[in-house]
Amino acid sequence: MTRVCVKLQVRPELLDEYRERHAPVWPEMLAEIAAAGRRNYSLFLAPDGELIGYYETDDDAAAQAYLAASPVAARWEAEMGRFFVGLDGRPDQAAPTLPEVFHLEDQLSSSGLQNESSAS
């Protein structure tokens, strides 16, 4: 499994509209995200417009390719593009990713402490 984190900047004047557009997301877009193999997908929005996205997938390249070819995702991303500062391309394809530097469960597992911590 791969954990992916992306970072974007939402235009300050569009924060309220951005929140509204995600409550709820189109059902057909939700279905495409799931069909692409993304799961445990969350977006976090700071008051200044910093947006952090996180999801898990078994194959991120395949998930990206699936969404890149999806007409539903293309329509959604065309509408979402105007919300972001300094983004060249579709948000789902051009968002910069952040490298993972720490994951608690991985380190607990490799240290042999995972079973001890889950028992408490």
Disulfide bonds with the S-S distance in Angstrom:
none
